[in-house]
Amino acid sequence: MKKALLILFLFCFNTILLGQANFYGFQVSPKYKLTTVDSTLLISDISENKKTSIFLIDHKGNKLKEFKVYPRQYKPGLGISYVSEISRYEPKLSLKDINNIVTVQIVQCNVICKYTIYYWLINTKNEWIELPVIEYSYEEENAIKDYYFQYDMTNQIRLDKYKMVESTTGKTGFTAQEFQCTLKYLNWDGIILSEE
């Protein structure tokens, strides 16, 4: 019985690794970060229904992009709201004239948490090309949406939806992503992003 479980585990683990190997991996960005909300707004009654600005900045402090958030609902911090980019250990991107991909995830929680995910393709001229923004609420949909950049899909980007499935093995539990569907494909010709 133990051998059968071990073989099943190794097969599942290998399948997971092989499935993930098709996609470019992201890492927390060493070049970009999000600013924080002014702490005086957190104690002000005025800030309850009024948005304020946070910024995507580079390592020199230059403001690159602006985002409007509710100060008391915005959840900063690693793993919640963050900036990431293609890992420097990944092979050359399969998108024509694109050097990097930067993504910003902003989470705002009131009764439920709303996720807003921004993606930019950065071309060889250092121009930022924005992909359509992804918005979802995990609590309402029990699913997540994200773009996937595959090694074997030249100049194409997938927007997929995954259902979150909770499972228990013995005394431990884990949450896994179960593929539901591809919502759309985006095509990149080196200049223009178009929807398929």
DACORQUI-V624696 format. One record per residue. SS is DSSP state (2 for helix, 1 for strand, 0 for the rest). PHI is phi as a letter, one per 40 degrees, with the letter a starting at -180 (999 if undefined). OMEGA is omega as a letter, one per 40 degrees, with the letter a starting at -180 (NA if undefined). Layout:
# DACORQUI-V624696
ss->(SS	SS)
phi->(PHI	PHI)
omega->(OMEGA	OMEGA)
This chain:
# DACORQUI-V624696
ss->(0	2	2	2	2	2	2	2	2	2	2	2	2	2	2	2	2	2	2	2	0	0	1	0	0	1	1	1	0	0	0	1	1	1	0	0	0	0	2	2	2	2	0	0	2	2	2	2	0	0	1	1	1	1	1	1	1	1	0	0	0	0	1	1	1	1	1	1	1	1	0	0	0	1	0	0	1	0	0	0	1	1	1	1	1	1	0	0	0	0	0	0	0	0	0	0	0	1	1	1	1	1	1	1	1	1	1	1	1	0	0	0	1	1	1	1	1	1	1	1	1	1	1	0	0	0	0	1	1	1	0	0	0	1	1	1	0	2	2	2	2	0	1	1	1	1	1	1	0	1	0	0	0	0	0	1	1	1	1	1	1	1	1	1	1	1	1	1	1	0	0	1	1	1	1	1	1	1	1	1	1	1	1	1	1	1	1	1	0	0	0	0	1	1	1	0)
phi->(999	c	c	c	c	c	c	c	c	c	c	c	c	c	c	c	c	c	c	c	c	c	b	c	c	b	b	d	c	c	b	b	a	c	c	b	c	d	c	c	c	c	b	c	c	c	c	d	b	b	c	b	c	b	b	c	b	c	c	c	g	c	c	b	a	b	b	c	b	c	d	c	c	c	b	c	h	c	g	b	b	a	b	b	a	d	c	c	c	c	c	d	c	c	b	d	g	b	c	a	b	b	b	b	b	b	b	b	b	b	c	b	c	b	b	b	b	b	b	b	c	b	c	c	c	g	c	b	b	c	c	d	c	b	b	a	b	d	c	c	b	f	a	b	b	a	c	b	b	c	c	c	b	c	f	b	b	b	b	b	b	b	c	c	b	c	b	b	b	g	c	b	b	a	b	b	c	b	d	b	a	c	c	a	b	b	b	b	b	h	b	b	c	b	c	c)
omega->(a	i	i	i	i	i	i	i	a	i	i	a	i	i	i	a	a	i	a	a	a	a	i	i	i	i	i	a	i	a	a	i	i	i	i	i	i	a	i	i	a	a	a	i	a	a	a	a	a	a	i	a	i	a	i	a	i	a	i	a	i	i	a	a	i	i	i	a	i	a	a	a	a	a	i	i	a	i	i	i	a	i	i	i	a	i	a	i	a	i	a	a	i	i	a	i	i	a	a	i	i	i	i	i	i	a	i	a	i	i	i	a	i	a	i	a	i	i	i	i	i	a	a	i	a	i	a	i	a	i	i	a	i	i	i	i	a	a	a	a	a	a	i	i	i	i	i	a	a	i	a	i	a	i	i	a	i	i	a	i	a	i	i	a	i	a	i	i	a	a	a	i	i	i	a	i	i	a	i	a	i	a	i	i	i	i	a	a	a	i	a	i	i	a	a	NA)
